[in-house]
């Protein structure tokens, strides 16, 4: 009887739905990792354009010297890339998306438990959310809601940055650089965060 009871409790094989959910989560991690490797390679190209040494790039990317040399040689095979403009006031969509992402991340870290944008920011970081027009609109809505909710505790620069980003997203212009959209997003994200922390 005991043997029969234990046999009854053995679960059947995974259902297709269960396997799909499990593999989907794995695929997200793998895809995010591949995208980060590609972004890192593109960032090396940007750093080469700034004239950085291979030693410096290797140290910052935590890559071996030969691996960096291989990347640098690939980019130096053709014309050197023009340096990327780092001015915050640029109006192409990837740059503005990066600024919005940086602003949302600052709000999320400041009010982690109560910020409406926290889940969205975490999903972006894990590669579960892409920068589609619909997702950007949703992130804008969440950031605007957080700015209203936490207005007394936030520096005025947060609202000013959002207003500037939002107006520019409504009337964007084309990019003036050859850098990829993901590189421009990553650069704008970091520069926006640094600017907010500096209180500018």
URRAFEN-V909909 format. One line per field, one symbol per residue. ss: DSSP state (H for helix, E for strand, C for the rest). burial: + if it has 24 or more other ideal C-beta (glycine too) atoms within 12 Angstrom, else -. A space follows every 50 residues. Layout:
ss=???
burial=???
This chain:
ss=CHHHHHHHHCCCCCCHHHHHHHHHHHHHHHHHHHHHHHHHHHHHHHHHHC CCCHHHHHHHHCCCHHHHHHHHHHHHCCCCCCCCCCCCCCCCHHHHHHHH HHHHHHHHHHCCCCCCCHHHHHHHHCCCCCCCHHHHHHHHHHHHHHHHHC HHHCCHHHHHHHHHHHHHHHCCCCCCCCCCHHHHHHHHHHHHHHHHHCCC
burial=----------------------------------+---+++++++++++- ---+--+---+-+----+--++--+-----+--+-+-+-+++++++++++ ++++++++-++---++++-++-+++-+-+++----+-+++-+++-++--+ ---+---++-++-+++-++-----+-+-+++++++++++++++-++----
